[in-house]
Amino acid sequence: MFATLHEAGFVGPVIVERLDGANGKFGAGIPFKALEERVAKARANLERMLQEAGFET
């Protein structure tokens, strides 16, 4: 998906609306530290996917 956006000249924001846990389970009520770790991992994954598609992060 990101490669297609890059090829089309997309320059808008990328907004992540969801942050699932393992196997699609959100895990409401998880400790804040665990949520911070999920956010950091999700950001790293998103940055990697954007770089692989040709975007600069």
C-alpha positions as CSV (number, residue, x, y, z in Angstrom):
1,M,0.0,0.0,0.0
2,F,2.8,2.5,0.9
3,A,4.7,1.7,-2.3
4,T,1.6,2.5,-4.3
5,L,1.2,5.8,-2.4
6,H,4.8,6.7,-3.0
7,E,4.6,5.9,-6.7
8,A,1.6,8.2,-6.9
9,G,3.5,11.1,-5.3
10,F,1.6,11.0,-2.0
11,V,2.9,13.6,0.5
12,G,0.1,13.7,3.1
13,P,0.1,12.5,6.6
14,V,-0.1,8.8,7.6
15,I,-2.5,8.4,10.6
16,V,-2.7,5.2,12.6
17,E,-6.1,4.9,14.1
18,R,-5.6,1.5,15.8
19,L,-3.1,-0.2,18.0
20,D,-3.9,-3.9,18.4
21,G,-2.0,-6.3,20.6
22,A,-1.0,-9.9,19.8
23,N,-3.5,-11.7,17.7
24,G,-5.7,-8.6,17.3
25,K,-6.5,-8.4,21.0
26,F,-6.4,-4.8,22.3
27,G,-5.9,-5.6,26.0
28,A,-7.9,-2.8,27.6
29,G,-6.5,-2.1,31.0
30,I,-2.9,-3.1,30.3
31,P,-0.2,-1.4,32.3
32,F,0.9,2.0,30.9
33,K,4.4,0.7,30.4
34,A,3.1,-2.1,28.2
35,L,1.1,0.4,26.1
36,E,4.1,2.6,25.7
37,E,6.1,-0.5,24.4
38,R,3.3,-1.3,21.9
39,V,3.3,2.3,20.6
40,A,7.1,2.3,20.2
41,K,7.0,-1.1,18.4
42,A,4.2,0.1,16.1
43,R,6.0,3.3,15.2
44,A,9.2,1.3,14.4
45,N,7.2,-1.0,12.2
46,L,5.5,1.9,10.4
47,E,8.8,3.7,9.8
48,R,10.3,0.5,8.4
49,M,7.4,-0.1,6.1
50,L,7.6,3.6,4.9
51,Q,11.3,3.3,4.2
52,E,10.9,0.1,2.3
53,A,8.3,1.8,0.2
54,G,10.7,4.6,-0.7
55,F,9.6,7.3,1.8
56,E,12.1,9.3,3.9
57,T,11.2,9.1,7.6
